[in-house]
Structures are given as C-alpha cells and as structure tokens.
Amino acid sequence: MNVLIQDFLEFKELLSHHILFVIGLLLIFGYFLGKLADKVKLPEITGYIISGLLMGDAVFKIITPHSDLSIVTDVALALIALTIGGEFYITKLKVMGKEVIILTVFQILLTYIVVSVSLFLFKMELPFALLMGAIATATAPAATVAIVQSLRAHGKFIDRLYGIVAMDDAGAVIIFSITFAIATGMLSPHEAAGGHGALLLIFHAFQEIIISITIGGLFGFFIHKATKNHSNTGEVLILTLALVLVETALAILFHLSPLLSNMAAGAVLINISPRNHRIFRTLEPLSPPIYALFFIIAGTELNPLVLMQKEILIFGAVFIFSRAIAKYFGIHLGARLIGSAHNVRKYLGFCMLPQAGVAIGLVLMIQTSPVILALPPEQQNTITLMVNVVLLAVFFNELTGPPLSKYAIVNAMEEE
C-alpha cells in the first residue's frame, strides 16, 4: 500500500511539472466549481477562485512553484485591456455625455485618494499604498450588467450606470499605469542610488506612459491594416492575436505598460473604422477559457490560513470599507455638484461596489513585474500581503456587491 501511495505521489509530482496537464486540470476544476457557484446564486468567479484555492499550495498542491503560468495572466490582461480600449469609441463617448464622464472621474479620483491615504495611515509603505489605491478604483461591470438584464430595467438611471461601468475600468487602468511607473521608480534601488528627485521620477513615469500609448496606437493601426481586407474570421483572429501577443511581449521586454499599450491599440482600432467591431467579436470565443484560467490562477495565490493573519485582516478591512465609502460618496458628491437626478445621487454609488477581474489582474501584474521581483525580501512580503488583501476584498465584494446593486437598481427605477 505504501508503495502505491509513493508511486501516486511521484506520478502527481511529475504531472504537476507539465504545463498542459496543469492547465487542463485547472479548467476542469474551474468549470465544475463555477457551475456549482452559479447554482447557489454566487458569481461564477467565486467558483473559479475556490477551485484555484483547492488546486494550490493550500490544499492539493497540484500547482507548484515550477508551474509557471504567468503567460496565461499576460494574455488575459492583454485581451482585457484591448477590450477596455474598445470602449473609447468617440461616438459612444459623445452619446454618454458630460455627466457620465464627470461622475466617473470624480468617483475614481476620490477612491484613489481615500484608499491610498487610509492604508498609508495604517502604516503601509507609500508606494504600496498608492498601488492599492489605484487597484481600488476598478469596478466589476459583469455583475451589475447581469442584474440589469435579469430585472429588464431601462431608463436614464440605467443609461448612466452602463456609461460609468464601461468607462470605470479604463480610468482604473490609466490611474494604475501612472501610479505603477511612479511607485516602481520610488522602489527601484537604482533610482534610489542615483538620488533622483520626485520630479525626475514623474518625468520617467510619463515618458513610459507616452511610449506605451504610442506603441499600442501603432499596433492598433497595424492590426487594422492587416485585417481590413480579410473577411474570413479565422484569418482575422490569427492576425489580431499574433500582433497583440507581439505588442504585449515588446511592452513587457522594454518595461513599458502592456495594459496601456493594449488599451491604446483597442481605442485606435475602434475609432479608425466602425468595421473593426468585428475584430472584438472575433476575439470573444477566446475569452471564457482564458478568463476562467485567469481567476483560477488568482485563487492559487489564496491561502485561508494566511488570510487569518492579523495584518491581512486589518489591511483588508481598511481597503474594503474605505473603497466602499469613497465609491459611494464619489458618485454622490459628483452628482450633487453637477445637479444629477435624486435617484442618481442616492443609489448609483451602490452599483460601484462589485470588484473582480481587473483588480485581480492589476495585483498579479505587480507581483510578476521584473522590477518588483528584484526587490528585497521584506518588500516581496508586502507584495504577497497586497495579493491576499485584494483577493479577500474580491471575495467580500463579489458576495455583498451584487445584492447591494440590485437593491439600488430596484429603488432607483421605482423612483424614476
């Protein structure tokens, strides 16, 4: 019996080193737990994260340090950013109007400031507090959209809600990219040794942002030129994915922002020709398995025993509640300032609370950044702390956010 157990363990260890076995097993576990979560009225993302938890170091240990799955995270983030960029359609922005843009900017900036300051006051180092503030700005539109569709709600309140959730993640990516460039400059031993001032760090940050956007814009143009004469969806998919992967690799290689570059590519694509909507539709079939893997991999970072640590619970509580207050009052104060309708002032802020994909993606991007990997052990521990705080917040917000959003939508529609 002992020999059989030993053989099984050796076989498991051998398979866990093979990337295809790991990915296949993750998708199988993720699929079934995602369906189970759906049956008990939880978001599928919760099932994905739990399946990652079970497969990770905390339980079955299928995912080992040898299982380098960062490529999946890179591809998922590239496609997420490209899709977000597609929301910057000039015609669509004009229809949304000034009110939606002002409300979005107001709540993003207030959330960034309040969460960053709150964590800093609780003794988190400033660069990390700023990064967490940037991550806090992201909202999960999927849960809110699903509630709207299930209620068959429509009207001015819903129009504003759709407009803000569409723009929110784009704003979050921009804020994060600027903050990441500045924070890595503050943390970099090279920069510190050179004695560079704050102004020079900011200059380098904006230089990185401008180059990222320029490269992304060029690749958006290349994708347009490469696909415009092709009607075959297979050919369009091959060319688009090839150029997105090349552009993402270049951004990572030269320490630029793959998020900003892909977002710029999406924005150029959607505005250069209305026909390019087909490119985004062509990429849609790739989304479910890649996004599922993305959330499952995030779950492998989660350790329930670690979450019970006092430091994680304190920072998690500060992050969750400061974000909730800032999101709600960001909308409320912005709506009062520009004279929005009463139901917008009172209820729209509740719909900003769900948080999922982009937030997880941003913190995983921090964790795998070459600059971050070069930091000393004590700062690496802070990165691990940040990952667990964000995952804890996503769990909490995905459980409590959708019911609050439903409450807000129902009451807002009754008032309207």
N, C-alpha and C positions, 0 to 999 in steps of 0.2 A: 504493500500500500504506500509506504514511504517513497519507494522508487517511482511509482506512478505520479505521486504528488510532485516529486522533484522534476520528473520529465515534463509535467504540465507547466511548472513554473519556468523551466528553461525554454520551453516552446513559446510561452507567453512573452518572455523576455526577448526572444528572437524576433517575434512578430511585431512587438512594440517598437522595434528599431526600423520597421519598414513603413514608409510614409503612406503608401497606398492602403495597407491594412488599417492603419490608424484612421485615415480619412473615411474609409468605408464604414468602420465600426462607429465612428462619431456620427455619421449621417443616419445610420440605423437607430442608434440610441436616441438621437435628437428627434427623429421622425416620430417614434412611438411616444416619447415623453411630451413632445409638442402637442400631439393629438390628445393625450391624457389631460394636459393642462387646459386645452380647449373645452374638453367635456365637463370640467369642473369650473368653467367660466373664468379661467385665468388666461392672460395673453400667452400665445404660443412661445414667445420669447422666454417666458419663465420656465417652460419645459426644456427649452434648449439649454438654458444656463444650468438647470439642475442636472441635465444629462452630462454636461461638461464637468460639473462638480463630482458626479459619480465616477466618471472616467479618469479624473485627475489624481493627483498625489494624495488627496484626502481619503479616497475610498479604494477603488480597484487598481489604481496606479497603471492604467493602460498607457496614459500619456506620461512619458518620462522626459527628463531634460534633453535626451537625444532626439526627441520628436520635434524637429524644428518646423513649426507650422506658420512661421512669420509670413511666408509667401501668400498664404490664404488671407491673412489680415491686410497685407498690402494691396492685393487685388480687390478685396471687398471695399476698402477705403477709397480706392481709385474709382470704382463704379459708383459708390455713394456720392463722392464729390462731383463726378461728371453729371449725375442726375440732378444734384442740387444746382449746379451751374445752369442746367436746362430750365430752371425756374426763373432765371433772369431774362425772360423774354420781354423786350421793351414794350410791345403792345399790351402784354398781360399786366406789366407794372403800371402802365397808364390807366388801365381799367380799375386796378386796385385803388389807385388814388392816393392822395397825400395822407389821409387819415391812417390808413393801414401802415404806411411806411413810418410815420411818426410814432405810432403805438409800438411797432416792432423795435425800433431803435431805442425808444425810452425804456422798455422793459429789459432789453438786452444789456444796456449800459448800467442800469440800476442793479441788475442781478450780478453783473461782473464786479461792480464796486462793493456791494454789500457782502457777497460771499468771500471775496478776497480779503477785505478788512476784517471780517468776523474770524476767519481762520488764522490770520496774522495775529490778532489779539489773543487767540488761544495757543500762541507760540509755534505756529507752523512757519518755517523759513519763508521769507518774502517771495522768492522766485516760484516756490511750490504753491504758495497761497494764490499767487496770480494765475498760475496754470489751472488750479482748481476752480477759480472764479470764472475763467474762460470756458471750462468744461460745463460749469453750471448753467451757462446761457442756453445750451442745447435743449430742445424740446422734442418729444416723440410724436410726430403727426399721425402715425398709423392708428393708434388707439382712439384718438379724437375723431378721425375720419370715419372709423368703423362705427362709433356711437352715432354720429350724424346720419350715416346711411341706415342704421337699424331703426332710428326714430323717424326717418324720412323727413327730416327737418329742412326747411329752406327759408330764406328771408335775408334781411340786411345783416342781422347778427351773424348768421352762418357765413355770409359773404366775407365779413371782416375776419371771422375765425379762420376760414380757409386761407385768406390772404396772409395772415400773420404766421400760421404754422408753415406755410410754403416758404416764407422769407426767413423764418427764425433760424433754421439750421445753416442757411447761407451766411447770415450775420454771425452765428456762432463760429463757423469755420474761419471767417475773416478775423474776428477778435482773437481766436486761438492762435492763428498763424502769426499775427503781430506779437502776441504775448510769448509764444514759444521762441521766436527769434530773439527777443529781448532776454527772456529767462535763461536760455542756453548761453547767451553771452555773459550773463551775470554769474553763471555756474562754472563756465569754462575755465580751467586752470590756466590756459594760455592767455586768455583775455585778462585774467586777474594778475598774472605775472607781468604782463605788458603795461599794467597800470592805466588802462584805457578808462576814460571817463564815461559818464552816463550818456552824454550826447553822442559820443562815437558808437556806443552800443546801439542806440536808437537808429543812427545812420546805417549801421550794418544790417539792422533788422529790416529797415525799409528797403535797403538795397536787395536783400534776399527776397522780399515780397515782390518787388517790381520785376526782378529777373524771373521768379516763379510764374507770375502772371503773363509775362511776355512769352516765355517758352510754352505755357499752356495755350495761349492765344494762337501761337504759330501752329501748334499741333492740332488745334481745333480747325484751323484753315486747311492743314494737310489732310485731315480726315474728310472734310467736305470735298476737297479736290479729288481724293482717292475714291470716294464712294458715289459722287454725283451722277456718273454715267452707268452705274450698276443698278439693275432692278432686282437681281437675284438676292434674296435676303441672306442666304448663306455667304455669298461673297462680301456683302456689306458687313456682316458680323465678323468675318475673318479679318478684313482690313481695319475695321474700327478697333477691335480688341488688340490687334497687333500694334497699332500706333499708340493706343492707351498704355499698353504694357511697356513699350519702349520709352514713352514720355515719363511714366512713373519711375522706371529704373534710372533714367537720367537725373530726375529730381532727387532721388534718394542718394545717388552716387555723388552728386555735387552739393549735398547738404542743403537743398532747397526744400520748398514745401510741396509735396505731392498733392496735398489737399487743395491748395490754392491753384496749382497748375492745372489739375483736372477740372476744377470748378471753372477756371477761365476757359478751358477747352470747351466745356459744355455750354457756357454763355455765348462764345463765338459761334459754335455750331447752330444753336437755336435761333440766333439773330441773323446769321448770314443768309439763311434760306428757310422758309417755312417747311420745305420738303424734308428738312433734316429731322423733323419729328419722327420719321420712320427709323432713324438710327437708334433713338431711345427705345422705341417699341421693339426693335430687333434685339436689343440687349436684355429685355425683360425676362425671357426664359432662363437666362443665367442667374438671375437674382435669387430665387428661392434656395438652391443648394449652397451658393456662396454665402448668403446672409445667414443661413442656418449654421453653417460651419463657423462663421464669424462669432456668433453668440455662444456656440458650444465651446469654442476655444477660450472665450472670455470666462466661461464657467469653470474651466480647468484651473484658472487662477484663484478661484474662490476656495477658502478653507474655513469651515464653520468654527473650528477651534480658534483660528486667528481672529475671526470676527468677534469673538467673546473678549478679546483683549480690551482693556480699559481705554487705551489711546484711540483705537479704531472706533469704538462706540461713541466716544466724546466727539471726535472729528466728524464722524458720520452724522451724529445728531445736529451738530453746528451746520454742516453742509446742507442737510435736508431742510432744516427749518429756516435758515437764512435765505436759501434759494426760494422756498415757498413764499415767504413774506415779500421778497424782492420781486418775484414774478407777478404776484397778485397786485401789489401796490404800484409796480411799474406800469401796468395796464391802467389801473385806477387813476393814478395821478396824471398820466399822459392823456387819458380820456377826458378828465376834468379840464386840463389845460387847453385842449382844442375843441371842447364843447360837444363831445360824443354823446350819443343817446344814453339814458339812465341804465338800461339793461346791459349796455357795453361796459359802463363803469363798474357796475355791481357784480357781473357774472363772468365776463370774458377772462379775467385773470385766473379763475379756477381751471380753465381749459389749458393753461400753460404748464401744468404740473407734471404730466407724464414725461418720462425720460427713458431713453433706451439706446438705440443703435449708435448714433453719432457720439454720444457721451462715452460709451464703451470704446469706440474706435479711437477717439482722441487720447484716452488714457493709455491704450495699448500702443499707440504710436509713440507716446512719450517713452514708454518702457523699452521699446526696441530701437530708439534713436541711437546712432553711434556716439553722439556727444554725451548722452545720458549714460550709456554703457561704460564710458570712460571715467565716470565719477567715482570717488572713493566709497568704500562700503557703507559708511553711515548715511550718505546721501542716497545710495541704492536702496537702503532700508526705507527711506522716506518715499521713494517711488513705489515700493511694494505696498506701503501704507496707503498711498493715493489710489492704487488699483483696487484695493479692498474696500476703501471708503466709497469709491464710485460704484462698485458692484453692489454694495449694501444699499446705496441710495437708489440704484436702478430697481432692485428688488422691492424696496419700500414704495417708490413712486409708481411702479407698474401695478402694484396691488391697490394703492389708495388713489392714484391719479384718475383712472377711468371712472370709478363711481362718482368722484367729485365733478368730473367733466360732464357726466350725464345729468347730475343734479343741476349744474349751471345751465346746460343747454335747455333742459325741460322748463326751468323757471324763466329763462330769458325769452324763450319762444312764447310762453304764456303771457308775459308782459308785453311782448311785441304785438 
